[in-house]
């Protein structure tokens, strides 16, 4: 924290503008050593927070390195709450490296991955959950994942966690008073009141935990695998969902010999779609490899779309595939129903009792929107998404919430059995500490280091 750090803050490669960022006590002096403003005597006369035009000069040979815009940002009103300098040069790799090299030679050191954001956290500008939202914001692939990360960065999740911790601290204070001063004339903390208050907090934790699967999908994407026997319309469905002719479609069974993977956005949710080879007995060695990969795609999928030719009676192959799906989430599409409906869904219902069914004629785009709506309902578990709602997108947060919920459950059980308040206090305090780990108030240094190692250089 005593060092002045520097890094290239823009992506590697060619671009119109590249940025070198500096943070620390020496930032202003380094700028003064290297930057010659066009209309000022030197960089010490730059107005705080105002972009200034000039040139970066090599102090060793007095040559011009690049034409730049530079800005000096005085602490504490900066990203890191330290003095910050940003030099905007041409987006050439050569220019950026030359300027960064000069900055390092003037006393800065190369920043570690995520160190700018780590300093923002350690200096109290943001908490740990907000810091983790920064990397989610950078990696967001859709508007929905971006909005969710932005909501967390703005502190909405942090505030909810802080509110829960405050409620737990109020309980801890009452427990402590009743434990330490049992004979004093103070308000008794009854087991009934304790159970009621802990149960209300537990309900809030349950709501956050239940959002974690949706949050993971918003953040990482939903993996859907399309399966079925040959020539039932799997590739046609892939093309329909992508709104482009990505897969070859013919009337010849076995046209798709390998898995095809494509990504698209479904109402702001990143979806990774896998079209598989038709599963059937075959002696063709190439087709066998494709079928083996189809079965392997089962294991990676969050959701199976099982396609059946609805215009024909179910075959042994259909029933065999249904049996291999097991307990996975599945939507069964009865395709080609425009040719008549002869498949008996009751047979599939017996094997897959929790499956959703869609009657479809993919070539005519019938059933596509219904399929999409069912997919979205499964993602949100029937809940309507609100832009200001709290959704857990981070696996670390979910694990901490689950452990905190277990502690509260144990405390409630002990309260129901009228156990000593000392034992109950231990579990309640541990839950309070676990919630503190989410926002970084009670977290260890090892966890902090692990979080910021996931960041890119320059952020």
Buried (B, 14 or more C-beta within 10 A) or exposed (E): EEBBBBBBBBEEEEBEEBBBBBBBEBBBBBBBBBBBBEEBEEBEEBEEEEEBEBBBBBEEEEEEBBEBBBBBBEBEEBBBBBBBBBBBBBBBEEBBEBBBEBBBBBBBBEBBBBBBBBBBBBBEBBBBBBBBBBBBBEBBBBEBBBBBBBBBBEBBBBEBBBEBBEBBEEBBEBBBBBBEEEEEEEEEBEBEBBBEBBEEBBEBBEBBBEBBBBBBBBBBBBBBBBBBBBBBBBBBBBBBBBEEEBBEBEEEBBBBBBBBBBEBBBBBBBBBBBBBBBBBEBEEEEBBEBBEBBBEBBEEBBBBBBBBBBBBEBBEBBBBBBEBBEEBBBBBBBBBBBEEBBBEBEBBBEBBEEBBBBBBBBBEEBBBEBBBEBBBEBBBEEBEBEEEBBBBBBEBBBBBBBBBBBBBBBBBEBBEEEEEBEEBBBBBBBBBBBBBBBBBBEBEEEEBEEBBEEBBBBB
